[in-house]
Amino acid sequence: MSRAIASRYQPVLVVLHWLLALLIIGLLCLGFFVLANTLITGHITAAIYHQFVLKDGLFRRMWFGERTIVPAENIEGSGHRPLRRA
């Protein structure tokens, strides 16, 4: 008799295990999605901050093309001290 009851409820347990597995996988994917969005948003915010608040010429230094080194004291409105020379 106990075998009949176990075989009767086994499909329910299988479905519950599948639902639990899908829930765990979904939560992991959601966590990675939130992490990736946080990193991307942070990088965009930092780039805008450097361009419009600090005005330190970061885009100019990173962009493609001829590489020119501009001393910090020559950048208008940077407000930063120049790097110490060794």
N, C-alpha and C positions, 0 to 999 in steps of 0.2 A: 504494500500500500504506500509506503513512504517513497518508493521509486516512482510511482505514478504521480505523486504530488510534485516531486523534484522535476520530473520531465515536463510537467504542466507549467511550472513557473520559470523554467530555464530560458525560454525566449525573452521574457521580460527582463531577466538579468543581463542577457546579451545586449538588448536594446539600451538598458541603463548604462552599461559599460561603454557602449559606442557613444552615447550622448556625453558621458563624462570625458571621454577621450577628445571628442570634438570641442567641448568646452575648454579643456586645457590647451589644445592647439590654438583655438581662437584667442584665448587670453595671451598666449605667447606672441601670436602675430600682432595683436593689438599693442602689446608692450614694445615690440620692435618698431611698429608704425609710429608710436608716440615718441620713442627715442630718436628715430630718424628725422621726424618733423621738428623736434626740439633742436637738434644739431643744425639742420638747414636754416631754421629761423634765427638761431643764434649767430650763424655765420653771416647771414644777410644783414642782421642788425649791427654786427660789428663792422661790416664793410661800410654801411651808411654812416655809422658813428665816426669812423676814420675819415670818410670823405667830407662830411658836412659839419662836424663838430670840431674834431681835431685839426682838420685841413692839413694833414701831414704828408700828402702826396703819395699815399700808399698805392692807389690805383696806377698812378704814373710809374711808380717803381716796379710794379708787378706786370704791367701791360706788355704786349708783344712789341717788337721793334727795337730800335736802338736803345741801348742801356746807357743812361747817363746818371751819374751820381751827383745829387744836389745836396750840399750841406744843409743841415737843419736850420741854421741861422738865416739862410737865404729864402726859406719858405715863408711867405707872408702869413701873418696871423697864427703861426703855429703855437707860440707861447711856450715852447719847450726849450730846455737848455740843450746846447749841442753836446754830442757824445765826447767823452774825454779821449784825448789822444794818448796812446801808450808810449 
